[in-house]
Amino acid sequence: MQRIESVDNKKIKRLISLRQKKVRLKESLFLMEGIKAVDEAVSAEIVLDMMLISESFFENNSGLIKKYEEKEQNIYIVKDYIFNKCSALKTPQGILASVKILPADLSEILKCGKPLVVLDGINDPGNIGTIIRTADAFMFGGVLLLPGCADVYNPKTVQASVGSINRISCIECTQDELDALSEAGYKLFGMDLNGESLQNSEFQSDKTAVVIGSESHGLGRDTISKCFKLLKIPIPGGAESLNASIAAGIIMNRISAETSSLK
């Protein structure tokens, strides 16, 4: 473990710069914050580029830090005010890490044959992070993001995923690449207010992909044209629509339950 004494240190400046997408792409790194997310990453034997901890965190968690040192993690300790400069959270927990972005391959995801979720124009990073977490919970094979979605490695996305981003393959893809799903035998079900009721639908194969659009704009025309069927979640109450991540959770739960019963 080493100490960094200045906010002008190159490593500190790099951590701060990782809030920007262009830097994340250039460095192939993203920021992960919070004890739960970082601890899960270490337990999963993910090699972190570097780990940053505040002095107060170290004082209260010295045993945990010793475990990380034994796993040969690259750890730096800084004064609290320096740590807070690096954190993207309003209430920093005192621990964060820069993590290597691992390349994901669409063809490999399709070979697994697990259900997938496709996001179309969802620009709220918190919603995307929650959907990634839900996909992890229901054992989906990956999350595909069409143009117009927020960056999957935005700090808010990573935070909302609560560590699931380390277990779920997430790929930005084009409309043309979306055609590969049908070619691999997947059926695309688009969530749309004009679709058929979800209650009357059945999912008879693991090769099922559900497509979720933004609450305000729904699915794009190009995306709709690729869907096998459009579905909607019945809403008996007064609300006109559901938040994208809530809708995704309902449909993913249904797909998981039905496809699991086929095995």
C-alpha positions as CSV (number, residue, x, y, z in Angstrom):
1,M,0.0,0.0,0.0
2,Q,1.3,3.4,-0.9
3,R,0.3,7.0,0.0
4,I,-0.6,9.8,-2.3
5,E,-0.3,13.3,-0.8
6,S,-1.4,15.6,-3.5
7,V,-4.5,16.1,-5.6
8,D,-2.1,17.0,-8.4
9,N,-0.7,13.5,-8.5
10,K,-1.0,11.9,-12.0
11,K,-2.9,8.9,-10.6
12,I,-5.4,11.2,-8.9
13,K,-5.9,13.3,-12.0
14,R,-6.5,10.1,-14.1
15,L,-9.1,8.8,-11.7
16,I,-10.9,12.2,-11.8
17,S,-10.8,12.2,-15.6
18,L,-12.5,8.7,-15.8
19,R,-15.8,10.5,-15.2
20,Q,-15.5,11.4,-18.9
21,K,-16.6,8.8,-21.5
22,K,-13.8,9.7,-23.9
23,V,-11.2,9.1,-21.3
24,R,-12.8,5.8,-20.3
25,L,-12.7,4.7,-23.9
26,K,-9.1,5.8,-24.3
27,E,-7.9,4.2,-21.1
28,S,-10.3,1.1,-21.3
29,L,-11.0,1.8,-17.6
30,F,-14.1,2.7,-15.5
31,L,-14.7,3.8,-12.0
32,M,-16.3,1.5,-9.4
33,E,-17.3,2.9,-6.0
34,G,-18.5,1.5,-2.7
35,I,-17.5,-1.2,-0.4
36,K,-20.0,-3.8,-1.7
37,A,-19.1,-3.4,-5.4
38,V,-15.3,-3.3,-4.8
39,D,-15.4,-6.2,-2.3
40,E,-17.4,-8.3,-4.8
41,A,-14.8,-7.5,-7.5
42,V,-11.9,-8.6,-5.3
43,S,-13.7,-11.7,-4.2
44,A,-14.3,-12.6,-7.9
45,E,-10.6,-12.2,-8.4
46,I,-10.9,-9.3,-10.7
47,V,-7.6,-7.6,-11.0
48,L,-8.2,-3.9,-10.3
49,D,-6.1,-1.3,-12.1
50,M,-5.8,0.5,-8.7
51,M,-7.8,0.9,-5.5
52,L,-8.1,4.2,-3.7
53,I,-9.1,4.5,-0.1
54,S,-9.5,7.4,2.3
55,E,-7.7,7.6,5.6
56,S,-11.0,7.4,7.5
57,F,-12.0,4.3,5.6
58,F,-8.6,2.7,6.4
59,E,-8.9,3.5,10.1
60,N,-12.3,1.7,10.2
61,N,-11.6,-1.2,7.9
62,S,-7.9,-2.1,8.4
63,G,-8.7,-5.9,8.4
64,L,-10.5,-5.6,5.1
65,I,-7.6,-3.7,3.6
66,K,-5.2,-6.3,4.8
67,K,-7.2,-9.0,2.9
68,Y,-7.0,-6.9,-0.3
69,E,-3.2,-6.5,0.2
70,E,-2.9,-10.3,0.5
71,K,-4.6,-10.6,-2.9
72,E,-1.9,-8.3,-4.3
73,Q,-4.3,-5.4,-5.2
74,N,-2.7,-2.1,-6.1
75,I,-3.9,0.1,-3.1
76,Y,-3.3,3.8,-2.5
77,I,-4.4,5.7,0.6
78,V,-5.2,9.4,0.5
79,K,-6.5,12.1,2.8
80,D,-10.3,12.3,2.8
81,Y,-10.5,15.6,0.9
82,I,-8.4,14.1,-1.9
83,F,-10.6,11.0,-2.0
84,N,-13.7,13.2,-2.2
85,K,-12.3,14.9,-5.3
86,C,-12.1,11.6,-7.0
87,S,-15.5,10.3,-6.0
88,A,-18.6,10.8,-8.1
89,L,-20.9,10.3,-5.2
90,K,-22.5,12.9,-3.0
91,T,-21.7,10.8,0.1
92,P,-18.5,8.9,-0.7
93,Q,-18.0,5.6,1.1
94,G,-14.2,6.0,1.1
95,I,-13.3,3.3,-1.3
96,L,-13.2,3.2,-5.1
97,A,-11.3,1.4,-7.9
98,S,-10.4,1.8,-11.5
99,V,-11.4,-1.4,-13.3
100,K,-10.3,-2.7,-16.7
101,I,-13.1,-2.7,-19.4
102,L,-13.0,-6.3,-20.7
103,P,-13.9,-6.7,-24.4
104,A,-17.3,-8.3,-25.0
105,D,-18.2,-10.2,-28.2
106,L,-21.8,-10.4,-29.5
107,S,-21.2,-13.7,-31.2
108,E,-20.0,-15.3,-27.9
109,I,-23.1,-14.0,-26.1
110,L,-25.3,-15.4,-28.8
111,K,-23.6,-18.8,-28.5
112,C,-24.6,-19.1,-24.9
113,G,-28.3,-19.0,-25.9
114,K,-29.5,-17.3,-22.8
115,P,-32.3,-14.6,-22.8
116,L,-31.1,-11.1,-23.5
117,V,-32.4,-7.6,-22.9
118,V,-32.0,-4.9,-25.5
119,L,-32.2,-1.2,-24.6
120,D,-33.3,1.4,-27.1
121,G,-32.7,5.1,-26.4
122,I,-32.6,4.8,-22.6
123,N,-30.5,7.8,-21.6
124,D,-30.9,7.6,-17.8
125,P,-27.7,5.9,-16.5
126,G,-29.5,4.9,-13.2
127,N,-32.2,3.1,-15.2
128,I,-29.5,1.2,-17.2
129,G,-27.6,0.2,-14.1
130,T,-30.8,-1.1,-12.5
131,I,-31.6,-3.1,-15.6
132,I,-28.1,-4.6,-15.6
133,R,-28.6,-5.6,-11.9
134,T,-32.0,-7.2,-12.8
135,A,-30.6,-9.0,-15.7
136,D,-28.0,-10.5,-13.4
137,A,-30.7,-11.5,-10.9
138,F,-32.7,-13.4,-13.5
139,M,-29.6,-15.0,-15.1
140,F,-29.9,-13.2,-18.5
141,G,-27.0,-13.6,-20.9
142,G,-26.3,-10.0,-21.6
143,V,-27.5,-6.4,-22.1
144,L,-27.3,-4.8,-25.6
145,L,-27.4,-1.0,-25.9
146,L,-28.6,0.6,-29.1
147,P,-27.5,4.1,-30.1
148,G,-29.0,6.8,-27.9
149,C,-28.5,5.0,-24.6
150,A,-26.4,6.3,-21.8
151,D,-22.8,5.0,-21.4
152,V,-22.8,1.7,-19.7
153,Y,-19.7,2.7,-17.7
154,N,-21.0,6.1,-16.6
155,P,-20.3,6.2,-12.8
156,K,-24.1,6.4,-12.1
157,T,-24.7,3.3,-14.2
158,V,-22.0,1.4,-12.4
159,Q,-23.3,2.5,-9.0
160,A,-26.8,1.5,-9.8
161,S,-25.7,-2.0,-11.0
162,V,-24.3,-2.7,-7.5
163,G,-21.5,-4.9,-8.8
164,S,-23.6,-6.7,-11.4
165,I,-21.7,-5.0,-14.2
166,N,-18.8,-7.4,-13.4
167,R,-21.0,-10.4,-14.2
168,I,-23.2,-9.3,-17.1
169,S,-21.8,-8.7,-20.6
170,C,-22.9,-5.3,-21.8
171,I,-22.4,-4.3,-25.5
172,E,-23.1,-1.2,-27.5
173,C,-24.5,-2.4,-30.8
174,T,-26.0,-0.9,-34.0
175,Q,-29.3,-1.6,-35.7
176,D,-27.5,-3.8,-38.2
177,E,-25.8,-5.8,-35.5
178,L,-29.3,-6.3,-33.9
179,D,-30.1,-8.5,-37.0
180,A,-27.6,-11.0,-35.7
181,L,-30.1,-12.0,-33.0
182,S,-32.7,-13.2,-35.5
183,E,-30.0,-14.9,-37.5
184,A,-29.0,-16.8,-34.3
185,G,-32.6,-17.9,-33.7
186,Y,-33.6,-15.3,-31.2
187,K,-37.2,-13.9,-31.1
188,L,-37.3,-10.2,-30.3
189,F,-40.3,-9.0,-28.1
190,G,-40.6,-5.3,-28.0
191,M,-42.3,-3.5,-25.1
192,D,-44.8,-1.0,-26.6
193,L,-48.1,0.5,-25.3
194,N,-49.8,-0.7,-28.5
195,G,-48.7,-4.3,-28.1
196,E,-50.5,-7.4,-27.0
197,S,-51.1,-8.0,-23.3
198,L,-48.1,-9.7,-21.6
199,Q,-50.7,-11.8,-19.7
200,N,-51.6,-13.6,-22.9
201,S,-48.1,-14.3,-24.1
202,E,-45.8,-17.2,-23.7
203,F,-42.0,-17.5,-24.0
204,Q,-41.0,-21.0,-25.2
205,S,-37.3,-20.7,-25.7
206,D,-34.2,-19.4,-23.9
207,K,-33.4,-17.6,-27.2
208,T,-35.7,-14.7,-26.2
209,A,-34.7,-11.1,-26.3
210,V,-36.9,-8.3,-24.8
211,V,-36.5,-4.8,-26.2
212,I,-37.1,-1.9,-23.8
213,G,-37.4,1.7,-24.9
214,S,-37.5,4.9,-22.9
215,E,-40.6,5.8,-21.0
216,S,-41.1,9.0,-22.9
217,H,-40.3,8.0,-26.5
218,G,-40.8,4.2,-26.6
219,L,-39.1,2.1,-29.3
220,G,-37.7,3.5,-32.5
221,R,-39.3,2.5,-35.8
222,D,-36.3,0.6,-36.9
223,T,-36.3,-1.4,-33.7
224,I,-40.0,-2.1,-34.0
225,S,-39.6,-3.4,-37.5
226,K,-37.2,-6.1,-36.2
227,C,-39.5,-7.3,-33.4
228,F,-41.3,-10.7,-33.7
229,K,-44.1,-9.3,-31.5
230,L,-45.0,-6.2,-29.5
231,L,-46.1,-6.6,-25.9
232,K,-47.4,-4.3,-23.2
233,I,-47.8,-4.7,-19.4
234,P,-51.4,-4.2,-18.4
235,I,-51.8,-1.1,-16.1
236,P,-55.1,-1.3,-14.2
237,G,-54.4,1.9,-12.2
238,G,-54.2,5.5,-13.1
239,A,-50.5,5.7,-14.2
240,E,-50.1,6.0,-18.0
241,S,-46.8,4.1,-18.2
242,L,-44.1,2.5,-16.1
243,N,-40.5,3.5,-15.6
244,A,-38.2,1.6,-18.0
245,S,-36.3,-0.3,-15.3
246,I,-39.6,-1.3,-13.6
247,A,-41.0,-2.6,-16.9
248,A,-37.8,-4.4,-17.7
249,G,-37.9,-6.1,-14.3
250,I,-41.5,-7.3,-14.8
251,I,-40.8,-8.8,-18.2
252,M,-37.5,-10.3,-17.3
253,N,-39.0,-12.1,-14.3
254,R,-41.7,-13.5,-16.5
255,I,-39.3,-14.7,-19.2
256,S,-37.0,-16.2,-16.5
257,A,-39.9,-18.1,-14.9
258,E,-41.3,-19.5,-18.1
259,T,-38.0,-20.5,-19.7
260,S,-36.8,-22.1,-16.5
261,S,-39.9,-24.3,-16.4
262,L,-39.0,-25.7,-19.8
263,K,-35.8,-27.3,-18.5
